[in-house]
Amino acid sequence: MFRRIVSLYQNLYKTSSISSSSLSSREIYSRMKQLMDSKEYKKTLDFFDQQSHSCTDFEINLALKACISLNEYQCGMNIQKTLSQNSLNNPYIQATLIQFYSESFISSITQLLLDCDLVMSIMLTITNKSNYIYATMLKGLISNNMPTKVLDLFDEMNIKSNQAILTVLFGACSRVTNDRAMKIGRKLLNQMPKNFLNDNKLLTSAINMLMRFGDEKADSVKDAQKIFKLIDKPDAITYTAMINSFGLNRMDSEAVDLYRKMPNYLQDEVSSVCVLNACYHSGLLNEAHSIFNEVSHKTKNIITAMSPFLFDEAQKLLEDYEKSNPPYSAMYMAILSGARSSHNS
């Protein structure tokens, strides 16, 4: 018993000594980085609070990122209030603050507008705006559903856009789709460096933009198809974006053809919903029936349950399915769930 008490005392003393001793900034950063990598954000902030007197800009930046991950709005604001002018001028901290105010939980429209004004004020204080700063700002605006402000900020930029910035800009243009957005989007696409053509995420964003422009403006759909063919190994997101875009442009047969060419291991619930939606709108019932038969039972459940707006079409398809197949009880449960979601009875 005595040895156990001594051991406990020694452990407590050791822990106390470690927490009370002054660690170097390198040790603090290493520990915080370890906690962040293991997604222990609360422990990251707790440790930061204990060692804040010895923290440099590197540790402060990690603490702000932990606040973003935890949606700790007040904590992030408190950290910012303690920052020196030198820290506020640190480009990495500036970028993280922009991300923080762009991604933090917004409880009201008023708060959203206040935060956007604050983000813009931070941007104004940055003398040398890098691609990283602009990309962070643009992502914040697009995530808060402000695509027009993305284009406004683009007009003020005086640096060459990298892949991250172009991806966001194409996304903004696809949401606005007015003459200004089409002009900006096409100009950016025409000026895009050839070495960017190996970026699937960027090209998928460009495809989505062109397909949303429609084929009335300079053969946008054909251009999107050309870009798709340039992609050496399209992933599930790229295939699905193209299939969905075909559906939006009433090119339903093309949507089905591309779905058929899509490798089986890439086909998922999302791509199945997109191609079936195209079939429903164009009356391609045989194709829809065939695809519906091919997907897994789990996918059948998800297709009927996750899409209340497709409830009527799903019900018709199920009725047609049962003309030549035995009833599948789980599908009834799924469609009843869809009916409840869409307030049908």
HUNORRA-V719360 format. One record per backbone hydrogen bond with DSSP energy under -1.0 kcal/mol. NH is the residue of the N-H (numbers start at 1). CO is the residue of the C=O. Records with the same first field share a line. If there is no record, write none. Layout:
NH=CO, CO
This chain:
5=1
6=2
7=3
8=4
9=5
10=6
11=7
12=8
13=9
14=10
15=11
16=12
17=13
18=14
19=15
20=16
21=17
28=24
29=25
30=26
31=27
32=28
33=29
34=30
35=31
36=32
37=33
38=34
39=36
40=35
41=39
44=40
45=41
46=42
47=43
48=44
49=45
50=46
51=47
54=51
55=52
60=56
61=57
62=58
63=59
64=60
65=61
66=62
67=63
68=64
69=65
70=66
72=67
73=71
76=72
77=73
78=74
79=75
80=76
81=77
83=80
88=84
89=85
90=87
94=90
95=91
96=92
97=93
98=94
99=95
100=96
101=97
102=98
103=99
104=100
112=108
113=109
114=110
115=111
116=112
117=113
118=114
119=115
120=116
121=117
122=118
123=119
124=120
125=121
126=123
134=130
135=131
136=132
137=133
138=134
139=135
140=136
141=137
142=138
143=139
144=140
145=142
146=141
150=146
151=147
152=148
153=149
154=150
155=151
157=154
166=162
167=163
168=164
169=165
170=166
171=167
172=168
173=169
174=170
176=172
177=173
182=178
183=179
184=180
185=181
186=182
187=183
188=184
189=185
190=186
191=187
196=193
197=194
199=196
203=199
204=200
205=201
206=202
207=203
208=204
209=205
210=206
211=207
212=208
213=209
214=210
223=219
224=220
225=221
226=222
227=223
228=224
229=225
231=228
239=235
240=236
241=237
242=238
243=239
244=240
245=241
246=242
247=243
248=244
249=245
250=247
251=246
255=251
256=252
257=253
258=254
259=255
260=256
261=257
262=258
266=263
272=268
273=269
274=270
275=271
276=272
277=273
278=274
279=275
280=276
281=277
282=278
283=279
284=279
285=283
288=284
289=285
290=286
291=287
292=288
293=289
294=290
295=291
300=296
301=297
302=298
303=299
304=300
305=301
306=302
310=307
311=308
314=310
315=311
316=312
317=313
318=314
319=315
320=316
321=317
322=318
324=321
331=328
332=328
333=329
334=330
335=331
336=332
337=333
338=334
339=335
340=336
341=337
342=338
344=339
